[in-house]
Amino acid sequence: VIVCCIDGRPGASVARAFSSLPNTRVRGLTNKPHAEIREKWAARAVDIIEVDYTDHDALAKIFKHATIIVGITSFWNNMYDHSVHTLASLTQHPPVVLARNNQLTEGLNIVRAAAGVVSLERYVHYMYPDVGPASGGTITGAYHFEVGAKVANYVVVNLPDLWAKTSMCVVGVCIWDWHRLMRRMRRDNSLTLGSSLPGHIPVPWVHPEDIGTFVVPLATTLPPRTAIQAYSGLASFFDICALVEQATGVHISSRQYSAAELTALFGPVGSMLFDQWTFIERHRYY
């Protein structure tokens, strides 16, 4: 089993799930290798392999003899790459667009390399909802959601043999980042949690530890061309505030931000997050 992007939370969850299965050898790919990652996975007998996801030939060599490939790419790894921001300053292109473009290159290389693996039995594609068509073309800036859908569509149209072996894990909103939406108000030192989404609307959140649980059956028991809505539970921002207060005794109020406020809080990703929450408000995600 080959798991792409093992250095991220989704990839790590998938690798842990597969490594607990009998007679299963797991190889985890990362483009940011360091001793801590290798030591962490050595106890689980998971091989860590350094890879350049933009190098198709290197991927093809690594994928050779694989039975299962889990294709995960990360918008955020690219977004936080210093080279993306350097290029953005030189070209005047928004860093969110450059990060999306880099991620798309990586995703296309992964599926093209996977298509050439004779031994492959299942390709599991990690993705978010296809925001553009689902919104009738009204949501255009949710760049972090785009790539998975674009790559999946590419497989359907251009790689029919791979598509016959493909299943899709369509994940919910990542719950591990909820604290990034929390702010302390200067005027009264109170805590707020929110987004541009009205506080009463339920969100399908996914916990990283659950992702491996979703992916393993897609790869081992469910038939190919299966797509699942993979989320851990539904909760609104009102619900989360209540749960945090119940667990900690700390009062947190829900706040709805404007697009301008999100941009002021989160910089270049603020407008992207606004489009994400707008999509959920209008179309309920799935």
Beta strands, then each sheet from edge to edge (+ up, - down):
strand 1: 2-3
strand 2: 27-30
strand 3: 47-50
strand 4: 68-71
strand 5: 122-127
strand 6: 166-171
strand 7: 173-174
strand 8: 182-184
strand 9: 191-195
strand 10: 203-206
strand 11: 227-230
strand 12: 233-235
strand 13: 252-256
sheet 1: 3+ 2+ 1+ 4+ 5+ 6+ 11+
sheet 2: 7+ 10+ 12-
sheet 3: 8+ 9- 13-
end
